[in-house]
Amino acid sequence: MHLILGVVLLIAVNVFAQPDSDEIELERIVVTPVRYAQETGKIAASVSIITQQDIENSNAHTLSDLLRTQSGLIVRDYYGNGVKVSVDLRGFGETAGSNTLVLVDGRRINEIDLSGVDWTQIPLNMVERIEIVRGAGSVLYGDNAVGGVINIITKTGKEKPQIEFESMGGSFDTNGQGFSFSGAEQGLGYFFSSSRYSTHGYRKNNYYQTNDYSSKLVYNLTDGFLLGLSGGYHEADYGVAGALRESQLNTHSRRDSLFMDDDAGEEDYYVLLEAKIKFLDSNQFTLPVSFRRRYMDTYWGTGGWGVNRSLIDTIGICPKLILNSNIFQRSNTITFGLDFYKIDSMMNDFSSSGAKTGDSDVDKKTCGVYLQNELSIFDNLILNLGYRFEKVRYDFDYNDLSGYYTNIDDISKFDERVFKAGLVYNYKDDSKVFMNIAKGFRLPITEEFMRYNFFEFPFGRYINKELLPQKSLHYELGLVHQFNPGLEVSLTGFLMKVKDEIYLNPLTYNNENYDRTIRRGLELSWDWGLFENLDIFGNYTFTDALFDRGPFDNNQVPAVARHKTSLGLSWKITQKWHFNCLLNYVGRRYFISDQANSYPQMDSYTTVDIKVSYKFSDAVIFLGVNNIFNDKYSEYGAISTTFNERGYYPSPERNFILGCSLKF
């Protein structure tokens, strides 16, 4: 009741207070950290922006490629073709995909199940920029936003009509083409794109082929009323190469696969309708409504396991109210919003002979209410306070036709409450010091609830009511300093205490809760415009992820590297020639499922990528070489508890890409 009265009072003060009539021209604007447009210098968090120019300079042909060199972030590509990727913010290892929230234009794309984020559903030719916010974002975004939030912002048509063609080809029979048409006229902005991409992949049964189509319309009906409509369609087919155990690597090539009959296909489409209304000069109400349908068909032919077919429907309704005003002559912004998601997941299982062995229908409903207030205590000192209450309900309906397991009809419910308090001080232009404390949470995904009994007949299968949501407490202190000329340095220290972290027990094959884990670290990054035509940039991350108490007390969390470094150089040699070089180093780390730290660690690796481009008129030709020194490494590896042996997912050796783009 006190919270409701406080919200009503704060809204009333904002509505009737006199708004600040002075407009500030912002140079660097982000929307992800506070869910409205804000200058990066006023954000009490570590924020990075991957710009359109960064994308053009890079060798990347998938979203995950772009993220590899970002501070505090490690990418693990299982098969080296971008299909199954884990993006880890702040050291969660095996469960990184469930602890990093991924958005597209503010729309959640984390899945309800183990399939995780499909990074290939958004081609690079759609991307305007990417915003990365490190640290707990649970107050504003709820589930999954424990390590941080990655928001992919797609292109919108601007000014005169423009057509762009792209074509590329390279190693492993890789080739792709893209087309886009965009522009703006009489208040209507439009963007349409289509693309195709295919590759045989570095390893056998590592092929991948996809077709993508997207559109985005933004219509300003009046100065204060905007409507947006966007949608996309993605289809893909790919092989599942699987792991190679250490003994198999001694007798097979790194490029071999022992799972030649495993493959998968998927279809994915979404529609997002958004209305924005401005009132009383600077206040705003936003209502986005989205629908997404994802269909997956996975064939496990090598082991004779059969076929899994799943269909996931997601409906999201997320109204938001932003009120700007002066309170006691100080600028104040309050954000009050609601996030409602209804997810319906259906799966059918078939044996290798085609007989249906079971079906399931799992529904998840979440409703989160959040309140955030940003107050300028002084012109250069900003206080940010936030609170969220979220309810979630899971409905499980499993029907077994094989005769091995019992049927299930059950529910699970949780309530979560989190807060965040942040303070940022701008001690000079483009320089700030910030600190924050926040609570975060992560809800179990559907498969994690399932508990099996393999030791008695009939085999038992039931919903594990003892599995708890994961909770965390975050402390963060950071500095961003702008030197002259053109040197910006950012340093952030963090401490994260996690309780009831959810993990897969490799001995029982059931998901359980750890007692406590701790993550602490430093993130250092810099960007130095040494000369007008030469930019040097890089970062170093130290992450210490440890078990605290329990049977693995003081051991390192698997798959988390303590040291990670990236270095880059962007050199505009002439008006036409441009050279770009990126180095990425990831240190040693323990294999997945080695909580006991009893096996030797995975080797560190260093990759160097270069790209040379030549621009003439409205065309660009480029040549890129990845892993130029031919380092033989694996981004992902796990212990096979069945064979008591280390398993590797070999990453690509040296490869090249040649392409061109044309705009008119």
Secondary structure, 3 states (H helix, E strand, C coil): CHHHHHHHHHHHHHHHCCCCCCCCCCCCEECCCCCCCEEHHHCCCCEEEECHHHHHHCCCCCHHHHHCCCCCEEEEECCCCCCCEEEEECCCHHHHHHHEEEEECCEECCCCCCCCCCHHHCCHHHEEEEEEEECCCHHHHCCCCCCEEEEEEECCCCCCCEEEEEEEEECCCEEEEEEEEEEEECCEEEEEEEEEEEECCCCCCCCEEEEEEEEEEEEEEECCEEEEEEEEEEEEEEECCCCEEHHHHCCCCCCCCCCCCEEEEEEEEEEEEEEEEEECCCEEEEEEEEEEEEEEEEEECCCCCEEEEEEEEEEEECCEEEEEEEECCEEEEEEEEEEEEEEEEEEEEECCCCCEEEEEEEEEEEEEEEEEEEEEEECCEEEEEEEEEEEEEEEEEEEECCCCCCCEEEEEEEEEEEEEEEEEEEEECCEEEEEEEEEEEECCCHHHHEEEECCCCCCEEEECCCCCCEEEEEEEEEEEEEECCCEEEEEEEEEEEEECCEEEECCCCEEEECCEEEEEEEEEEEEEEEECCEEEEEEEEEEEEEEECCCCCCCECCCCCCEEEEEEEEEECCCCEEEEEEEEEECCECCECCCCCCCCCECCEEEEEEEEEEEECCEEEEEEEECCCCCCCEEEEEEECCCCEEEEEECCCCEEEEEEEEEC
